[in-house]
Amino acid sequence: GAVVSQHPSRVICKSGTSVKIECRSLDFQATTMFWYRQFPKQSLMLMATSNEGSKATYEQGVEKDKFLINHASLTLSTLTVTSAHPEDSSFYICSARDPGRGGLEQFFGPGTRLTVL
Amino acid sequence: GQQLNQSPQSMFIQEGEDVSMNCTSSSIFNTWLWYKQEPGEGPVLLIALYKAGELTSNGRLTAQFGITRKDSFLNISASIPSDVGIYFCAGQRETSGSRLTFGEGTQLTVNP
């Protein structure tokens, strides 16, 4: 149980294009999902909290107009990196809480490697 | 920024040895979680701790929630080559809702 998937697993795009990353909870409903960014040899940095049916909550320093988050259903959240630039190249990971488990554990997807040329 | 101090940053050990790593903070945490991440993958939950003083095992892994609620440790006994990876602690503070703060990670290398 508590399986989270991400798609795509890796993407290469040209500078200036937009990229959409999907995060799905496969065997549970997630009212809350989280988006993280991880640079090489560094820890996970929380970008935003995605709430089903409402606006995402962004961490300080994260541009909400650049990183668009949509949580349209209880099993799907999407992160769109708009007008991507090389400095946006990173490993993007989503996570979700399973409210049915009653705890605060977050279960992570396998990550999406974004490379902007 | 990071509010959890995780140490050591890296460890190089021989197969069969025991390993210990810990996280400390100046803040009180309500929940401590330990994750393992392998290259190109997302973190996988190892152990979750919810009560001060709690000691929990998962196979060869043991973790404890410090009595002051400001620290936690993870022990791995009789290490094997597949234990290689980066281990992260993560904590949830009372004032942060369900958001987690991550430690900087401990890179573990096990030599056969």
HADDOCK unambig.tbl for C-alpha pairs under 7 A between the chains (distance, minus, plus):
assign (segid A and resid 42 and name CA) (segid B and resid 104 and name CA) 6.67 0.50 0.50
assign (segid A and resid 43 and name CA) (segid B and resid 102 and name CA) 6.84 0.50 0.50
assign (segid A and resid 43 and name CA) (segid B and resid 103 and name CA) 6.85 0.50 0.50
assign (segid A and resid 43 and name CA) (segid B and resid 104 and name CA) 5.08 0.50 0.50
assign (segid A and resid 43 and name CA) (segid B and resid 105 and name CA) 6.37 0.50 0.50
assign (segid A and resid 44 and name CA) (segid B and resid 102 and name CA) 6.53 0.50 0.50
assign (segid A and resid 93 and name CA) (segid B and resid 42 and name CA) 6.58 0.50 0.50
assign (segid A and resid 104 and name CA) (segid B and resid 98 and name CA) 6.45 0.50 0.50
assign (segid A and resid 107 and name CA) (segid B and resid 45 and name CA) 6.94 0.50 0.50
assign (segid A and resid 108 and name CA) (segid B and resid 42 and name CA) 5.72 0.50 0.50
assign (segid A and resid 108 and name CA) (segid B and resid 43 and name CA) 6.01 0.50 0.50
assign (segid A and resid 108 and name CA) (segid B and resid 44 and name CA) 6.77 0.50 0.50
assign (segid A and resid 109 and name CA) (segid B and resid 42 and name CA) 5.60 0.50 0.50
assign (segid A and resid 110 and name CA) (segid B and resid 41 and name CA) 4.88 0.50 0.50
assign (segid A and resid 110 and name CA) (segid B and resid 42 and name CA) 4.25 0.50 0.50
assign (segid A and resid 111 and name CA) (segid B and resid 41 and name CA) 6.07 0.50 0.50
assign (segid A and resid 111 and name CA) (segid B and resid 42 and name CA) 5.43 0.50 0.50
